[in-house]
Amino acid sequence: MVYEMAHITVSAGKNAEFEANFHRARGCRSVELQRGVEEPNQYVLVVQWDTVEDHMVHFRESDDFQEWRRLVGPYFEKPPVVGHTQVVVK
């Protein structure tokens, strides 16, 4: 199990539109979108995948990803910073 952690900065004043256009990705186990308290234009997207390949190949190369980016991409102030993590202590 891996987690995709995407740090997203949304253009000022575009929070409501970004959140309204945010969709749950197909093929993933869970999705959570968190908004910063001190920095409300900063978001952390946490997606749970079975493998990195499920995210980087099966999803990123799909029509679903292209549609998701079409819906939310216009609100990005800059490209998201994306990485993957695994739980080591629980």
Backbone as JSON Lines, residues from 0, in Angstrom:
{"i":0,"aa":"M","n":[0.84,-1.17,0.0],"ca":[0.0,0.0,0.0],"c":[0.89,1.24,0.0]}
{"i":1,"aa":"V","n":[0.58,2.17,-0.88],"ca":[1.32,3.43,-0.95],"c":[0.34,4.59,-0.93]}
{"i":2,"aa":"Y","n":[0.84,5.73,-0.51],"ca":[0.05,6.95,-0.47],"c":[0.68,7.97,-1.4]}
{"i":3,"aa":"E","n":[-0.13,8.55,-2.24],"ca":[0.28,9.68,-3.05],"c":[0.03,10.92,-2.22]}
{"i":4,"aa":"M","n":[1.04,11.76,-2.08],"ca":[0.91,13.02,-1.35],"c":[1.18,14.14,-2.36]}
{"i":5,"aa":"A","n":[0.15,14.88,-2.71],"ca":[0.29,15.98,-3.67],"c":[0.06,17.28,-2.94]}
{"i":6,"aa":"H","n":[1.05,18.16,-2.99],"ca":[0.94,19.49,-2.39],"c":[0.51,20.44,-3.5]}
{"i":7,"aa":"I","n":[-0.67,21.01,-3.34],"ca":[-1.29,21.82,-4.38],"c":[-1.5,23.25,-3.86]}
{"i":8,"aa":"T","n":[-1.07,24.21,-4.66],"ca":[-1.34,25.62,-4.36],"c":[-2.36,26.11,-5.37]}
{"i":9,"aa":"V","n":[-3.46,26.61,-4.87],"ca":[-4.55,27.1,-5.71],"c":[-4.46,28.62,-5.79]}
{"i":10,"aa":"S","n":[-4.76,29.15,-6.95],"ca":[-4.73,30.61,-7.12],"c":[-5.68,31.28,-6.14]}
{"i":11,"aa":"A","n":[-5.27,32.44,-5.66],"ca":[-6.06,33.19,-4.69],"c":[-7.48,33.42,-5.21]}
{"i":12,"aa":"G","n":[-8.44,33.17,-4.33],"ca":[-9.83,33.39,-4.66],"c":[-10.48,32.27,-5.45]}
{"i":13,"aa":"K","n":[-9.75,31.19,-5.71],"ca":[-10.28,30.09,-6.53],"c":[-10.58,28.83,-5.72]}
{"i":14,"aa":"N","n":[-10.54,28.92,-4.4],"ca":[-10.75,27.74,-3.54],"c":[-12.09,27.07,-3.81]}
{"i":15,"aa":"A","n":[-13.15,27.82,-3.83],"ca":[-14.5,27.23,-3.98],"c":[-14.63,26.51,-5.31]}
{"i":16,"aa":"E","n":[-14.15,27.09,-6.4],"ca":[-14.23,26.43,-7.71],"c":[-13.39,25.17,-7.75]}
{"i":17,"aa":"F","n":[-12.17,25.26,-7.18],"ca":[-11.3,24.08,-7.13],"c":[-11.98,22.95,-6.38]}
{"i":18,"aa":"E","n":[-12.49,23.24,-5.21],"ca":[-13.12,22.2,-4.39],"c":[-14.37,21.63,-5.07]}
{"i":19,"aa":"A","n":[-15.14,22.47,-5.75],"ca":[-16.35,22.01,-6.43],"c":[-16.03,21.09,-7.6]}
{"i":20,"aa":"N","n":[-14.86,21.28,-8.24],"ca":[-14.49,20.48,-9.39],"c":[-13.65,19.26,-9.04]}
{"i":21,"aa":"F","n":[-13.33,19.11,-7.78],"ca":[-12.51,17.99,-7.34],"c":[-13.33,16.7,-7.39]}
{"i":22,"aa":"H","n":[-12.78,15.66,-8.01],"ca":[-13.47,14.38,-8.14],"c":[-12.65,13.26,-7.52]}
{"i":23,"aa":"R","n":[-13.33,12.21,-7.09],"ca":[-12.64,11.02,-6.6],"c":[-12.11,10.24,-7.79]}
{"i":24,"aa":"A","n":[-10.83,9.89,-7.74],"ca":[-10.19,9.16,-8.83],"c":[-10.62,7.7,-8.82]}
{"i":25,"aa":"R","n":[-10.86,7.17,-10.0],"ca":[-11.19,5.76,-10.11],"c":[-9.94,4.91,-9.89]}
{"i":26,"aa":"G","n":[-10.13,3.72,-9.32],"ca":[-9.03,2.79,-9.14],"c":[-8.22,2.99,-7.88]}
{"i":27,"aa":"C","n":[-8.55,3.96,-7.09],"ca":[-7.81,4.16,-5.85],"c":[-8.67,3.7,-4.68]}
{"i":28,"aa":"R","n":[-8.03,3.46,-3.55],"ca":[-8.74,2.96,-2.37],"c":[-9.44,4.09,-1.61]}
{"i":29,"aa":"S","n":[-8.79,5.23,-1.5],"ca":[-9.4,6.36,-0.79],"c":[-8.75,7.66,-1.24]}
{"i":30,"aa":"V","n":[-9.49,8.73,-1.05],"ca":[-9.02,10.08,-1.4],"c":[-9.38,11.01,-0.26]}
{"i":31,"aa":"E","n":[-8.43,11.87,0.1],"ca":[-8.68,12.88,1.12],"c":[-8.04,14.17,0.65]}
{"i":32,"aa":"L","n":[-8.8,15.26,0.67],"ca":[-8.29,16.58,0.31],"c":[-8.3,17.43,1.57]}
{"i":33,"aa":"Q","n":[-7.13,17.92,1.96],"ca":[-7.0,18.74,3.16],"c":[-6.61,20.15,2.75]}
{"i":34,"aa":"R","n":[-7.19,21.15,3.43],"ca":[-6.85,22.56,3.16],"c":[-6.1,23.12,4.35]}
{"i":35,"aa":"G","n":[-5.06,23.9,4.07],"ca":[-4.26,24.5,5.12],"c":[-5.05,25.48,5.96]}
{"i":36,"aa":"V","n":[-4.78,25.5,7.25],"ca":[-5.44,26.44,8.16],"c":[-4.76,27.8,8.06]}
{"i":37,"aa":"E","n":[-3.44,27.81,8.23],"ca":[-2.7,29.07,8.15],"c":[-2.57,29.57,6.71]}
{"i":38,"aa":"E","n":[-2.53,28.66,5.76],"ca":[-2.38,28.98,4.33],"c":[-3.55,28.36,3.57]}
{"i":39,"aa":"P","n":[-4.72,29.01,3.52],"ca":[-5.91,28.38,2.94],"c":[-5.83,28.1,1.44]}
{"i":40,"aa":"N","n":[-4.84,28.61,0.74],"ca":[-4.67,28.28,-0.67],"c":[-3.78,27.06,-0.86]}
{"i":41,"aa":"Q","n":[-3.28,26.5,0.24],"ca":[-2.43,25.31,0.2],"c":[-3.28,24.08,0.51]}
{"i":42,"aa":"Y","n":[-3.17,23.06,-0.32],"ca":[-3.89,21.82,-0.14],"c":[-2.91,20.65,-0.1]}
{"i":43,"aa":"V","n":[-3.3,19.59,0.58],"ca":[-2.59,18.33,0.52],"c":[-3.62,17.29,0.1]}
{"i":44,"aa":"L","n":[-3.35,16.65,-1.01],"ca":[-4.19,15.58,-1.52],"c":[-3.53,14.27,-1.11]}
{"i":45,"aa":"V","n":[-4.27,13.4,-0.44],"ca":[-3.75,12.1,0.0],"c":[-4.6,11.04,-0.68]}
{"i":46,"aa":"V","n":[-3.97,10.22,-1.51],"ca":[-4.66,9.16,-2.22],"c":[-3.99,7.84,-1.87]}
{"i":47,"aa":"Q","n":[-4.78,6.85,-1.53],"ca":[-4.25,5.54,-1.17],"c":[-4.35,4.63,-2.4]}
{"i":48,"aa":"W","n":[-3.2,4.07,-2.8],"ca":[-3.12,3.17,-3.96],"c":[-2.54,1.84,-3.5]}
{"i":49,"aa":"D","n":[-2.81,0.79,-4.27],"ca":[-2.19,-0.51,-3.98],"c":[-0.7,-0.47,-4.29]}
{"i":50,"aa":"T","n":[-0.34,0.16,-5.42],"ca":[1.06,0.24,-5.84],"c":[1.33,1.6,-6.47]}
{"i":51,"aa":"V","n":[2.59,1.97,-6.58],"ca":[2.97,3.2,-7.28],"c":[2.53,3.12,-8.74]}
{"i":52,"aa":"E","n":[2.64,1.93,-9.34],"ca":[2.24,1.75,-10.73],"c":[0.75,2.02,-10.94]}
{"i":53,"aa":"D","n":[-0.08,1.68,-9.95],"ca":[-1.5,1.98,-10.07],"c":[-1.74,3.47,-10.24]}
{"i":54,"aa":"H","n":[-0.92,4.27,-9.57],"ca":[-1.04,5.72,-9.71],"c":[-0.35,6.22,-10.97]}
{"i":55,"aa":"M","n":[0.94,5.93,-11.09],"ca":[1.77,6.54,-12.12],"c":[1.53,5.98,-13.53]}
{"i":56,"aa":"V","n":[1.06,4.76,-13.64],"ca":[0.82,4.16,-14.96],"c":[-0.67,4.05,-15.23]}
{"i":57,"aa":"H","n":[-1.37,3.26,-14.42],"ca":[-2.78,2.99,-14.71],"c":[-3.66,4.23,-14.62]}
{"i":58,"aa":"F","n":[-3.43,5.08,-13.63],"ca":[-4.25,6.29,-13.52],"c":[-3.7,7.44,-14.36]}
{"i":59,"aa":"R","n":[-2.42,7.74,-14.22],"ca":[-1.85,8.92,-14.91],"c":[-1.93,8.82,-16.42]}
{"i":60,"aa":"E","n":[-1.99,7.61,-16.95],"ca":[-2.07,7.43,-18.41],"c":[-3.5,7.2,-18.88]}
{"i":61,"aa":"S","n":[-4.48,7.45,-18.0],"ca":[-5.88,7.18,-18.34],"c":[-6.63,8.45,-18.74]}
{"i":62,"aa":"D","n":[-7.77,8.23,-19.36],"ca":[-8.66,9.35,-19.69],"c":[-9.2,10.0,-18.42]}
{"i":63,"aa":"D","n":[-9.36,9.2,-17.35],"ca":[-9.84,9.75,-16.07],"c":[-8.9,10.83,-15.56]}
{"i":64,"aa":"F","n":[-7.59,10.61,-15.66],"ca":[-6.62,11.61,-15.21],"c":[-6.72,12.87,-16.06]}
{"i":65,"aa":"Q","n":[-6.82,12.69,-17.37],"ca":[-6.92,13.85,-18.26],"c":[-8.16,14.69,-17.93]}
{"i":66,"aa":"E","n":[-9.26,14.03,-17.64],"ca":[-10.49,14.75,-17.28],"c":[-10.33,15.46,-15.93]}
{"i":67,"aa":"W","n":[-9.71,14.8,-14.96],"ca":[-9.48,15.41,-13.64],"c":[-8.63,16.67,-13.79]}
{"i":68,"aa":"R","n":[-7.54,16.56,-14.57],"ca":[-6.66,17.73,-14.76],"c":[-7.39,18.85,-15.5]}
{"i":69,"aa":"R","n":[-8.25,18.52,-16.43],"ca":[-9.02,19.53,-17.15],"c":[-9.93,20.3,-16.18]}
{"i":70,"aa":"L","n":[-10.48,19.58,-15.2],"ca":[-11.41,20.2,-14.26],"c":[-10.72,21.04,-13.2]}
{"i":71,"aa":"V","n":[-9.59,20.57,-12.67],"ca":[-8.95,21.27,-11.55],"c":[-7.68,22.01,-11.93]}
{"i":72,"aa":"G","n":[-7.05,21.63,-13.03],"ca":[-5.79,22.25,-13.44],"c":[-5.83,23.76,-13.58]}
{"i":73,"aa":"P","n":[-6.92,24.35,-14.09],"ca":[-6.94,25.8,-14.24],"c":[-6.82,26.57,-12.92]}
{"i":74,"aa":"Y","n":[-7.04,25.91,-11.8],"ca":[-6.99,26.58,-10.51],"c":[-5.62,26.5,-9.84]}
{"i":75,"aa":"F","n":[-4.71,25.72,-10.43],"ca":[-3.37,25.58,-9.86],"c":[-2.58,26.86,-10.07]}
{"i":76,"aa":"E","n":[-1.99,27.36,-9.0],"ca":[-1.1,28.52,-9.12],"c":[0.24,28.09,-9.71]}
{"i":77,"aa":"K","n":[0.65,26.87,-9.37],"ca":[1.89,26.27,-9.89],"c":[1.67,24.76,-9.93]}
{"i":78,"aa":"P","n":[2.52,24.02,-10.64],"ca":[2.32,22.56,-10.7],"c":[2.4,21.92,-9.31]}
{"i":79,"aa":"P","n":[1.54,20.93,-9.04],"ca":[1.59,20.23,-7.76],"c":[2.93,19.52,-7.57]}
{"i":80,"aa":"V","n":[3.34,19.37,-6.32],"ca":[4.53,18.59,-5.97],"c":[4.01,17.26,-5.45]}
{"i":81,"aa":"V","n":[4.36,16.16,-6.13],"ca":[3.8,14.85,-5.82],"c":[4.9,13.89,-5.42]}
{"i":82,"aa":"G","n":[4.63,13.12,-4.36],"ca":[5.53,12.07,-3.92],"c":[4.71,10.91,-3.39]}
{"i":83,"aa":"H","n":[5.39,9.82,-3.07],"ca":[4.71,8.63,-2.56],"c":[5.34,8.24,-1.23]}
{"i":84,"aa":"T","n":[4.49,7.79,-0.31],"ca":[4.96,7.36,1.0],"c":[4.38,5.99,1.34]}
{"i":85,"aa":"Q","n":[5.0,5.34,2.32],"ca":[4.48,4.1,2.89],"c":[4.5,4.24,4.39]}
{"i":86,"aa":"V","n":[3.53,3.64,5.06],"ca":[3.47,3.69,6.51],"c":[4.58,2.79,7.07]}
{"i":87,"aa":"V","n":[5.38,3.34,7.97],"ca":[6.45,2.55,8.61],"c":[6.18,2.34,10.1]}
{"i":88,"aa":"V","n":[5.38,3.21,10.71],"ca":[5.0,3.07,12.11],"c":[3.53,3.47,12.22]}
{"i":89,"aa":"K","n":[2.76,2.66,12.92],"ca":[1.34,2.98,13.09],"c":[0.95,2.8,14.54]}
